[in-house]
């Protein structure tokens, strides 16, 4: 999970975080002073959720007896994606990070209430409170349940 990303992949993941920040800026109570923190929150969520999903795919699939390799990649349009490859090296799936994040944080276009609560708290507090709120978002039951659902779908196709 701590593997170094190439420049193109890192750039695509940061762009995805910026997209996330713009979306959150339309849904959270944000002041002009919150712009930098909102960008940091978006980038942090994008980076942490996508990278943890990659590591989780590998761990869960290995324990399920159907080992898959997952890595962050860039598609032909420069967008961040999760590439899933089976043990034989055959491509199994390519999941756009935008779709993954949308499903984890705001299915059907609505920000999950618990996610909204944590992220609003991240905007209003100290750096320590913001970090704690981001961790609470990542560990929230709805986000973890959505990640489990994504994993089940991937394993069903493998």
C-alpha positions as YAML, in Angstrom:
chain: A
units: angstrom
residues:
- id: 1
  name: UNK
  ca: [0.00, 0.00, 0.00]
- id: 2
  name: UNK
  ca: [2.95, 2.30, 0.42]
- id: 3
  name: UNK
  ca: [4.30, 1.57, -3.06]
- id: 4
  name: UNK
  ca: [5.43, 4.62, -4.99]
- id: 5
  name: UNK
  ca: [3.13, 5.76, -7.78]
- id: 6
  name: UNK
  ca: [4.51, 7.00, -11.08]
- id: 7
  name: UNK
  ca: [4.05, 10.71, -11.84]
- id: 8
  name: UNK
  ca: [1.12, 10.22, -14.23]
- id: 9
  name: UNK
  ca: [-0.80, 8.05, -11.77]
- id: 10
  name: UNK
  ca: [-0.10, 10.38, -8.86]
- id: 11
  name: UNK
  ca: [-1.23, 13.36, -10.96]
- id: 12
  name: UNK
  ca: [-4.43, 11.55, -11.99]
- id: 13
  name: UNK
  ca: [-5.18, 10.67, -8.37]
- id: 14
  name: UNK
  ca: [-4.64, 14.30, -7.30]
- id: 15
  name: UNK
  ca: [-6.97, 15.45, -10.10]
- id: 16
  name: UNK
  ca: [-9.56, 13.00, -8.81]
- id: 17
  name: UNK
  ca: [-9.15, 14.52, -5.34]
- id: 18
  name: UNK
  ca: [-9.68, 17.97, -6.80]
- id: 19
  name: UNK
  ca: [-12.88, 16.77, -8.49]
- id: 20
  name: UNK
  ca: [-14.00, 15.37, -5.16]
- id: 21
  name: UNK
  ca: [-13.24, 18.71, -3.46]
- id: 22
  name: UNK
  ca: [-15.35, 20.60, -6.01]
- id: 23
  name: UNK
  ca: [-18.24, 18.22, -5.41]
- id: 24
  name: UNK
  ca: [-17.89, 18.54, -1.62]
- id: 25
  name: UNK
  ca: [-17.71, 22.32, -1.95]
- id: 26
  name: UNK
  ca: [-21.23, 22.25, -3.41]
- id: 27
  name: UNK
  ca: [-22.63, 20.07, -0.63]
- id: 28
  name: UNK
  ca: [-20.90, 21.16, 2.57]
- id: 29
  name: UNK
  ca: [-21.13, 24.50, 4.36]
- id: 30
  name: UNK
  ca: [-17.94, 26.09, 3.08]
- id: 31
  name: UNK
  ca: [-16.51, 29.57, 3.54]
- id: 32
  name: UNK
  ca: [-13.91, 31.27, 1.35]
- id: 33
  name: UNK
  ca: [-11.31, 30.42, 4.01]
- id: 34
  name: UNK
  ca: [-12.05, 26.69, 3.63]
- id: 35
  name: UNK
  ca: [-10.86, 26.33, 0.02]
- id: 36
  name: UNK
  ca: [-7.36, 25.04, 0.78]
- id: 37
  name: UNK
  ca: [-8.58, 22.65, 3.46]
- id: 38
  name: UNK
  ca: [-11.34, 21.39, 1.17]
- id: 39
  name: UNK
  ca: [-8.76, 20.60, -1.53]
- id: 40
  name: UNK
  ca: [-6.62, 18.80, 1.04]
- id: 41
  name: UNK
  ca: [-9.66, 16.79, 2.20]
- id: 42
  name: UNK
  ca: [-10.58, 15.81, -1.36]
- id: 43
  name: UNK
  ca: [-7.05, 14.75, -2.20]
- id: 44
  name: UNK
  ca: [-6.67, 12.87, 1.08]
- id: 45
  name: UNK
  ca: [-9.92, 10.97, 0.56]
- id: 46
  name: UNK
  ca: [-9.05, 10.11, -3.03]
- id: 47
  name: UNK
  ca: [-5.57, 8.95, -2.16]
- id: 48
  name: UNK
  ca: [-6.50, 6.97, 0.95]
- id: 49
  name: UNK
  ca: [-9.68, 5.34, -0.32]
- id: 50
  name: UNK
  ca: [-8.24, 4.28, -3.68]
- id: 51
  name: UNK
  ca: [-4.97, 2.98, -2.26]
- id: 52
  name: UNK
  ca: [-6.70, 1.12, 0.57]
- id: 53
  name: UNK
  ca: [-9.11, -0.42, -1.96]
- id: 54
  name: UNK
  ca: [-6.15, -1.73, -3.98]
- id: 55
  name: UNK
  ca: [-4.57, -3.32, -0.90]
- id: 56
  name: UNK
  ca: [-7.90, -4.74, 0.25]
- id: 57
  name: UNK
  ca: [-8.61, -6.34, -3.15]
- id: 58
  name: UNK
  ca: [-5.32, -8.19, -2.95]
- id: 59
  name: UNK
  ca: [-5.75, -9.31, 0.65]
- id: 60
  name: UNK
  ca: [-9.40, -10.37, 0.40]
- id: 61
  name: UNK
  ca: [-8.98, -12.16, -2.93]
- id: 62
  name: UNK
  ca: [-5.96, -14.06, -1.62]
- id: 63
  name: UNK
  ca: [-7.92, -15.20, 1.45]
- id: 64
  name: UNK
  ca: [-10.83, -16.17, -0.81]
- id: 65
  name: UNK
  ca: [-8.51, -18.47, -2.76]
- id: 66
  name: UNK
  ca: [-8.76, -16.38, -5.95]
- id: 67
  name: UNK
  ca: [-5.73, -14.10, -5.77]
- id: 68
  name: UNK
  ca: [-5.96, -10.91, -7.74]
- id: 69
  name: UNK
  ca: [-3.37, -8.22, -8.24]
- id: 70
  name: UNK
  ca: [-4.65, -4.65, -8.09]
- id: 71
  name: UNK
  ca: [-2.82, -1.45, -8.91]
- id: 72
  name: UNK
  ca: [-3.58, 2.17, -9.54]
- id: 73
  name: UNK
  ca: [-3.16, 3.10, -13.17]
- id: 74
  name: UNK
  ca: [-4.17, 5.76, -15.69]
- id: 75
  name: UNK
  ca: [-6.64, 5.11, -18.50]
- id: 76
  name: UNK
  ca: [-6.32, 6.37, -22.07]
- id: 77
  name: UNK
  ca: [-7.93, 9.68, -21.06]
- id: 78
  name: UNK
  ca: [-5.57, 10.33, -18.14]
- id: 79
  name: UNK
  ca: [-8.07, 9.37, -15.43]
- id: 80
  name: UNK
  ca: [-7.07, 7.35, -12.37]
- id: 81
  name: UNK
  ca: [-8.28, 3.75, -12.43]
- id: 82
  name: UNK
  ca: [-7.87, 0.57, -10.44]
- id: 83
  name: UNK
  ca: [-6.57, -2.20, -12.69]
- id: 84
  name: UNK
  ca: [-7.37, -5.74, -11.54]
- id: 85
  name: UNK
  ca: [-5.32, -8.65, -12.93]
- id: 86
  name: UNK
  ca: [-5.73, -12.37, -12.16]
- id: 87
  name: UNK
  ca: [-2.92, -14.76, -11.17]
- id: 88
  name: UNK
  ca: [-2.28, -15.57, -14.85]
- id: 89
  name: UNK
  ca: [-1.71, -11.89, -15.64]
- id: 90
  name: UNK
  ca: [-4.99, -11.45, -17.51]
- id: 91
  name: UNK
  ca: [-6.87, -8.22, -17.02]
- id: 92
  name: UNK
  ca: [-10.05, -8.87, -15.02]
- id: 93
  name: UNK
  ca: [-11.42, -5.38, -14.55]
- id: 94
  name: UNK
  ca: [-10.65, -1.70, -14.82]
- id: 95
  name: UNK
  ca: [-12.55, 0.36, -12.26]
- id: 96
  name: UNK
  ca: [-12.39, 4.14, -12.67]
- id: 97
  name: UNK
  ca: [-11.45, 5.77, -9.35]
- id: 98
  name: UNK
  ca: [-14.20, 8.34, -9.93]
- id: 99
  name: UNK
  ca: [-16.80, 5.55, -9.98]
- id: 100
  name: UNK
  ca: [-15.27, 3.90, -6.91]
- id: 101
  name: UNK
  ca: [-15.27, 7.14, -4.92]
- id: 102
  name: UNK
  ca: [-18.78, 8.01, -6.03]
- id: 103
  name: UNK
  ca: [-20.05, 4.64, -4.87]
- id: 104
  name: UNK
  ca: [-18.23, 4.84, -1.55]
- id: 105
  name: UNK
  ca: [-19.14, 8.42, -0.67]
- id: 106
  name: UNK
  ca: [-22.31, 9.42, -2.51]
- id: 107
  name: UNK
  ca: [-24.27, 6.66, -4.18]
- id: 108
  name: UNK
  ca: [-27.12, 7.92, -6.34]
- id: 109
  name: UNK
  ca: [-25.69, 11.45, -6.15]
- id: 110
  name: UNK
  ca: [-26.38, 11.94, -2.43]
- id: 111
  name: UNK
  ca: [-23.55, 12.33, 0.05]
- id: 112
  name: UNK
  ca: [-23.88, 9.70, 2.75]
- id: 113
  name: UNK
  ca: [-25.13, 11.50, 5.91]
- id: 114
  name: UNK
  ca: [-22.39, 10.12, 8.16]
- id: 115
  name: UNK
  ca: [-19.75, 11.11, 5.60]
- id: 116
  name: UNK
  ca: [-21.23, 14.60, 5.38]
- id: 117
  name: UNK
  ca: [-21.15, 14.93, 9.17]
- id: 118
  name: UNK
  ca: [-17.51, 13.85, 9.42]
- id: 119
  name: UNK
  ca: [-16.35, 16.02, 6.53]
- id: 120
  name: UNK
  ca: [-18.18, 19.07, 7.84]
- id: 121
  name: UNK
  ca: [-16.34, 18.51, 11.12]
- id: 122
  name: UNK
  ca: [-13.06, 18.25, 9.19]
- id: 123
  name: UNK
  ca: [-13.64, 21.70, 7.72]
- id: 124
  name: UNK
  ca: [-14.38, 23.44, 11.00]
- id: 125
  name: UNK
  ca: [-11.76, 22.21, 13.45]
- id: 126
  name: UNK
  ca: [-8.06, 22.23, 14.09]
- id: 127
  name: UNK
  ca: [-5.67, 20.14, 11.99]
- id: 128
  name: UNK
  ca: [-5.89, 17.38, 14.58]
- id: 129
  name: UNK
  ca: [-9.70, 17.47, 14.49]
- id: 130
  name: UNK
  ca: [-9.66, 17.45, 10.68]
- id: 131
  name: UNK
  ca: [-7.36, 14.42, 10.65]
- id: 132
  name: UNK
  ca: [-9.58, 12.61, 13.14]
- id: 133
  name: UNK
  ca: [-12.69, 13.44, 11.08]
- id: 134
  name: UNK
  ca: [-11.04, 12.10, 7.91]
- id: 135
  name: UNK
  ca: [-10.11, 8.87, 9.68]
- id: 136
  name: UNK
  ca: [-13.69, 8.61, 10.97]
- id: 137
  name: UNK
  ca: [-14.92, 9.01, 7.38]
- id: 138
  name: UNK
  ca: [-12.62, 6.28, 6.09]
- id: 139
  name: UNK
  ca: [-13.68, 3.92, 8.88]
- id: 140
  name: UNK
  ca: [-17.38, 4.70, 8.81]
- id: 141
  name: UNK
  ca: [-19.72, 1.74, 8.44]
- id: 142
  name: UNK
  ca: [-21.41, 2.99, 5.24]
- id: 143
  name: UNK
  ca: [-18.06, 3.52, 3.51]
- id: 144
  name: UNK
  ca: [-16.71, 0.14, 4.63]
- id: 145
  name: UNK
  ca: [-19.98, -1.58, 3.64]
- id: 146
  name: UNK
  ca: [-19.81, 0.03, 0.18]
- id: 147
  name: UNK
  ca: [-16.20, -1.10, -0.18]
- id: 148
  name: UNK
  ca: [-17.23, -4.65, 0.78]
- id: 149
  name: UNK
  ca: [-19.94, -4.53, -1.87]
- id: 150
  name: UNK
  ca: [-17.43, -3.44, -4.51]
- id: 151
  name: UNK
  ca: [-15.14, -6.31, -3.47]
- id: 152
  name: UNK
  ca: [-17.98, -8.84, -3.72]
- id: 153
  name: UNK
  ca: [-18.74, -7.64, -7.24]
- id: 154
  name: UNK
  ca: [-15.09, -7.97, -8.26]
- id: 155
  name: UNK
  ca: [-14.76, -11.46, -6.77]
- id: 156
  name: UNK
  ca: [-17.96, -12.57, -8.47]
- id: 157
  name: UNK
  ca: [-16.41, -11.64, -11.84]
- id: 158
  name: UNK
  ca: [-13.03, -13.24, -11.06]
...
